[in-house]
Amino acid sequence: MADLFTKPPLDSLNILAVDDEIFNLEILTEWLSDRGIHVTTAENGRHALEVLQDSTGRFDAILLDRMMPEMDGLECLAAIKALPQWKDVPVIMQSAAATVEEVQTALDAGIWYYLSKPFERRKLFVMIETAVGDYRLQRRLRQLVEESPLEYGNDPVTEIQTVEQAQHAAVNLAKLSDNPGKIVIGLFELLLNAIEHGNLAIGYQEKTRLLNEQRWLEEIESRLCRTPYSDHVARVSVSEVNNGVQYLIQDQGRGFKSKPYLQLQTHRAADNHGRGISFANRLSFADLLYQGTGNQVCALATKVVA
């Protein structure tokens, strides 16, 4: 289970840095190289696409400036998403364009990670770890879906308490949909939220601190052994509907206001977590609805039309 969340060693990473200001590229290269990261640079969006199209290797993330001549960052992002080999690679946008409207425009275009210039070196490394960690988690879940046999029995309800059980349930239950590699990402994020925020009452700011202190998983394991959390379970049921498969997940927490988390908000674009529900909403499910106080969510995976 822990291997899903292991932080990637920085000295194992390959990063493509794109910026039309040579000085900025030099600074980024110095910062990243000092931590052992291999850096490839591009001086504008068109150059970045040439590098990606010619590359036989693998980039773990792309640092993309927003305001550039010839092809700006948002145009470059759209072109990257059109390249099958690179469409899922995390793109971290870095820009002095940092108004609420400017950041929201980038989020709406598909940016999940946004750094406002000027930024500190530490913030850059946290963002890289977060982006690459999310990317590797999603790839690992897809891999597990492909490799694991279906183990769905006759019991219509699956009960989970631990992160490991959430992983197993997400992989197994995603196979009941037409597109398990897509559904498993959102399903795992919803189950994880039901455990950590619902059953174990780990709040947003508390998780931020625990991640910074590298004690998040340790705290989860600790609460699973303490009252009142040790008796809490999350339940997920699956039913076939006319247009697909419906997943209903319920935890034993007090609930939360879900609306701000269905889409990534501008004030959280540089945070080290907080994208899980929006991943589920945008990447995995056709419809996502939190019910009651927010401790129950209904997610619809529609059928794939041939």
C-alpha positions in Angstrom: 0.0 0.0 0.0 2.7 2.5 1.0 4.4 2.2 -2.4 1.4 4.0 -3.9 2.4 7.2 -2.0 6.2 6.9 -1.8 7.7 10.3 -2.8 9.7 10.0 -6.0 13.4 10.5 -5.5 14.2 13.9 -7.0 17.5 12.6 -8.5 15.5 10.1 -10.5 13.4 12.6 -12.3 13.5 14.0 -15.9 11.9 17.5 -16.2 11.2 19.5 -19.3 11.4 23.3 -18.5 9.8 25.7 -20.9 10.4 29.5 -20.6 11.1 32.2 -23.2 13.3 34.1 -20.6 16.8 32.5 -20.8 17.6 33.8 -17.3 14.6 32.0 -15.9 15.7 28.8 -17.6 19.1 29.2 -16.1 17.7 29.6 -12.6 15.4 26.6 -13.0 18.2 24.5 -14.4 20.4 25.4 -11.5 17.8 24.7 -8.8 16.7 21.4 -10.3 20.2 20.2 -11.2 21.4 20.9 -7.6 18.9 18.3 -6.5 20.0 15.8 -9.1 17.1 16.3 -11.5 17.9 15.9 -15.1 16.7 19.0 -17.0 15.9 19.5 -20.6 15.0 23.1 -21.7 12.9 24.7 -24.4 12.7 28.4 -25.2 9.1 28.5 -26.3 6.0 26.4 -26.8 6.9 25.4 -30.3 10.3 24.3 -29.3 8.8 22.3 -26.4 6.6 20.4 -28.8 9.6 19.6 -31.0 11.4 18.3 -28.0 8.5 16.1 -27.0 7.9 14.8 -30.5 11.6 13.9 -30.9 12.0 12.5 -27.5 12.6 8.7 -27.1 12.8 9.0 -23.3 10.3 9.9 -20.6 9.6 13.1 -18.9 8.1 12.9 -15.4 6.7 16.5 -15.5 6.8 19.7 -17.6 7.4 23.1 -16.1 5.6 25.4 -18.5 5.7 29.2 -18.6 2.4 30.8 -19.5 3.3 34.0 -21.3 5.5 33.3 -24.3 5.7 34.5 -27.9 4.7 32.4 -30.9 2.8 29.9 -28.8 1.8 30.7 -25.2 1.5 28.2 -22.4 -2.2 27.5 -22.7 -1.8 26.8 -26.5 1.2 24.6 -25.8 -0.8 22.7 -23.1 -3.6 22.0 -25.6 -1.0 20.7 -28.1 0.6 18.5 -25.5 -2.8 17.0 -24.6 -3.2 16.0 -28.2 0.0 13.9 -28.2 -0.9 10.4 -27.1 2.5 9.7 -25.5 2.4 12.9 -23.4 -1.3 13.7 -22.8 -1.2 12.4 -19.2 2.2 13.8 -18.1 1.7 16.5 -15.4 2.2 20.0 -16.5 3.1 22.6 -13.8 2.3 26.1 -15.1 4.5 28.9 -13.8 3.5 32.4 -14.4 3.4 36.0 -13.2 -0.2 36.0 -14.4 -1.7 35.2 -11.0 -5.1 36.9 -10.7 -8.0 34.7 -9.7 -9.4 35.0 -13.3 -6.0 34.1 -14.9 -5.4 31.1 -12.7 -9.0 29.9 -13.2 -8.6 30.1 -16.9 -5.6 27.8 -16.7 -7.4 25.4 -14.4 -10.4 25.3 -16.8 -7.9 24.4 -19.6 -6.7 21.4 -17.7 -3.8 22.6 -15.5 -3.8 20.9 -12.1 -0.7 22.6 -10.7 0.0 26.4 -10.8 2.9 28.3 -9.4 2.7 32.1 -9.3 6.0 33.9 -10.0 8.1 34.7 -8.1 8.1 31.4 -6.2 10.5 29.9 -3.6 12.7 27.0 -4.4 11.1 24.9 -1.7 7.6 25.5 -3.2 8.9 24.3 -6.6 10.2 21.1 -5.2 6.9 20.4 -3.3 4.9 21.0 -6.4 7.1 18.7 -8.5 6.8 15.9 -5.8 3.1 16.4 -5.7 2.6 16.4 -9.5 4.9 13.4 -10.1 3.4 11.6 -7.1 -0.1 12.0 -8.5 1.0 10.9 -12.0 2.7 7.7 -10.7 -0.3 6.9 -8.5 -2.6 7.0 -11.4 -0.3 5.0 -13.6 0.1 2.4 -10.8 -3.7 2.1 -10.4 -4.1 1.5 -14.1 -1.4 -1.1 -14.1 -3.1 -2.9 -11.2 -6.4 -2.9 -13.1 -4.7 -4.6 -16.0 -2.8 -7.1 -14.0 -5.4 -8.1 -11.3 -8.1 -10.7 -11.8 -11.7 -9.8 -11.1 -12.7 -10.9 -7.6 -16.3 -9.7 -7.3 -18.6 -11.9 -5.4 -22.3 -11.9 -4.7 -22.2 -9.5 -1.8 -23.7 -6.2 -3.1 -21.8 -4.1 -0.5 -18.1 -3.9 0.1 -16.8 -2.6 3.4 -13.4 -1.0 3.8 -11.4 0.6 6.6 -7.9 0.9 5.4 -6.1 2.5 2.5 -5.0 -0.9 1.3 -8.6 -2.1 1.3 -9.5 1.1 -0.6 -6.9 0.3 -3.3 -8.1 -3.3 -3.6 -11.7 -2.3 -3.8 -11.1 0.4 -6.3 -9.2 -1.9 -8.6 -11.7 -4.7 -8.3 -14.9 -2.7 -8.6 -13.6 -0.5 -11.5 -13.5 -3.7 -13.5 -17.3 -3.7 -13.5 -17.3 -0.6 -15.7 -16.6 -0.4 -19.4 -13.5 1.7 -18.8 -11.8 0.4 -15.7 -8.5 2.2 -16.3 -10.3 5.5 -16.2 -12.8 4.7 -13.4 -10.2 3.3 -11.0 -8.5 6.7 -10.5 -11.7 8.4 -9.4 -13.0 5.5 -7.4 -9.8 5.2 -5.4 -9.8 9.0 -4.6 -13.4 8.8 -3.4 -12.7 5.8 -1.2 -9.6 7.4 0.2 -11.6 10.6 1.0 -14.2 8.5 2.7 -11.5 6.9 4.9 -9.2 9.8 5.8 -11.6 12.8 5.9 -14.8 10.9 6.7 -14.1 8.0 9.0 -10.8 9.3 10.4 -11.7 13.1 10.6 -8.4 14.3 9.1 -9.1 17.8 7.9 -7.7 19.7 5.0 -5.2 21.8 6.9 -4.2 18.9 9.1 -3.4 16.8 6.0 -1.3 19.6 4.6 0.8 19.6 7.8 1.0 15.8 8.0 2.2 15.7 4.4 4.8 18.4 5.0 6.0 16.4 8.1 5.8 13.1 6.1 3.5 11.6 8.8 0.3 11.3 6.8 0.3 7.5 6.5 1.6 7.1 10.0 -1.4 9.2 11.3 -3.8 7.1 9.3 -2.5 3.9 10.8 -2.6 5.4 14.3 -6.2 6.5 14.1 -7.3 3.2 12.7 -6.2 1.7 16.0 -7.9 4.3 18.2 -11.5 4.9 19.3 -13.8 6.1 18.0 -12.2 5.7 14.6 -11.4 2.0 14.9 -15.0 1.0 14.5 -15.7 3.2 11.5 -16.2 1.6 8.0 -16.9 2.9 4.6 -19.4 1.1 2.4 -19.5 1.0 -1.4 -22.3 -0.6 -3.4 -22.5 -1.1 -7.1 -25.6 -1.2 -9.3 -26.2 -1.4 -13.0 -28.3 1.4 -14.4 -29.5 2.0 -18.0 -26.6 4.0 -19.1 -23.8 2.4 -17.1 -22.6 1.5 -13.6 -23.4 3.5 -10.4 -21.1 3.5 -7.4 -22.6 4.6 -4.0 -20.0 5.3 -1.3 -20.9 6.2 2.3 -18.6 6.8 5.3 -19.4 7.4 9.0 -18.0 10.9 9.2 -19.9 14.1 9.8 -19.7 15.1 6.2 -18.4 18.2 4.5 -19.2 20.9 2.0 -18.3 19.1 -1.2 -19.0 21.8 -3.8 -15.6 23.6 -3.4 -13.8 20.4 -4.1 -15.6 19.2 -7.2 -13.4 21.6 -9.2 -9.9 22.6 -8.3 -10.1 26.1 -6.8 -7.6 28.9 -7.5 -6.4 29.1 -3.9 -5.6 25.4 -3.8 -3.7 25.3 -7.2 -0.3 25.2 -5.5 -1.3 23.0 -2.5 0.4 19.6 -2.0 -3.0 17.8 -2.1 -6.7 18.5 -2.5 -7.2 17.3 -6.1 -8.7 13.9 -5.5 -12.4 14.7 -5.7 -11.8 17.0 -8.7 -9.8 14.2 -10.4 -12.8 11.9 -9.9 -15.2 14.5 -11.1 -13.3 15.6 -14.2 -11.3 12.5 -15.2 -13.4 9.5 -14.2 -17.1 9.9 -13.8 -19.9 11.3 -16.0 -21.8 12.5 -12.9 -20.7 12.9 -9.3 -23.1 13.9 -6.6 -22.5 14.2 -2.8 -25.7 13.6 -0.8 -27.0 14.4 2.7 -24.3 16.1 4.8 -21.6 15.1 2.3 -20.8 11.7 3.8 -22.4 9.9 0.9 -21.4 10.2 -2.8 -23.0 8.7 -5.9 -20.7 8.3 -9.0 -21.9 7.3 -12.4 -19.6 5.5 -14.9 -21.4 5.6 -18.3 -21.2 2.9 -20.9 -18.6 3.3 -23.6 -20.4 3.8 -27.0 -18.8 1.7 -29.7 
